[in-house]
Amino acid sequence: MKFFLFFLFIGLWAGARAQSGTTIVDSFTLYRDVRITIDRPADYKKNKETLIILYGLPNGSTTAHTMGKKMEPGDDVRYDIQHIKAQTAFLRKRLRQKNIVVCYLENTYRSWPLWKQHHPDAETLIRSIVDTVYSRFPAGNKSIYLNGHSGGGRFIFSYLASVSNIPSHIRRITFLDSNYGYDSTFTSKLVHWLRTIPGAHLNVFAYNDSIALYNGKPFVSPTGGTWYKSHQMLRDLSNHFTFRHRSTDSLQIYTSTDGNIAFYLKPNHDRGIYHTQQVERNGFIHSILLGTPKQEKGYKYYGNRAYTPFIQ
């Protein structure tokens, strides 16, 4: 299966390649309904440590929306709510000694939960996607960061469901307001991974969507949103790890004493919608640098956009 996918990967390479002074963007299709767009440094060097960040797109967004761009009159607002490409450029300036590769994971349904409904073998397919992308990059020291916003969390959970143990090359898992699919069956895998894999790190970002209003009405059930799921995850992990708690003006932050688990939870006093702001306000940057010496150096999570100079 892996060999088949590798040759399928090569065969379906779309030939769509864009190169700027510092990056190369390639795009290819798998299974006819999954499009993977890879943004890699133009000066990629296989002797550098390589971080391969797999980013599950949010519901309703394309890769172009997710990358972001400078806004012009009449543009879709979705071009201005994530800016993953500009946040990636910020990261590359801070992590010059590493290859930072971002793989945008999109499907024709614009929804990983909906894509899963149309694929009974979704878990097997998603595991193959991860393995295929990982094998694509020649490097002696490389690791995968699983990351995603909104419905992109379903890609991560489907991958976790596909493995008996989370592999050692998975070094960071981040849910950017995207852990709707969490249940306690995932706890033991996460605990084993966090305890046995050096450098394993779990990040969870959420806001109190259980009381948020859209057009004056709740749109998330009390137990169906990321606020409830994040507290459930925190309770489950608290049976195995000790957490410290601190508060800021806008956040409740829980970190494990070992420093490899972090929850950033935003209360919601005005019952607003803060789903995309957790990404937009330096959330992707923070998800990569959290727990490292570069944490909040030159940026602040949930602060002003630190990546504005990099928006193209």
Secondary structure, DSSP 8 states (H G I E B T S, - for coil): -HHHHHHHHHHTEEEEEEE-SSEEEEEEEETTTEEEEEEEETT--TTSEEEEEEEE--TT--HHHHH-----TT--GGGGS--HHHHHHHHHHH-TTEEEEEEEEEETTS-HHHHHHT-TTHHHHHHHHHHHHHHTS--SSEEEEEEEETTHHHHHHHHHHH-SS--TTEEEEEEES--TT--GGGHHHHHHHHHHSTT-EEEEEEE-GGG-EETTEE-S-TTTSHHHHHHHHHHHHHTTS-EEEEE-SS-EEEEETTS-EEEEEE--TT----TTHHHHTTHHHHHHHTTSTTTTSS--TTSS-S-GGG--
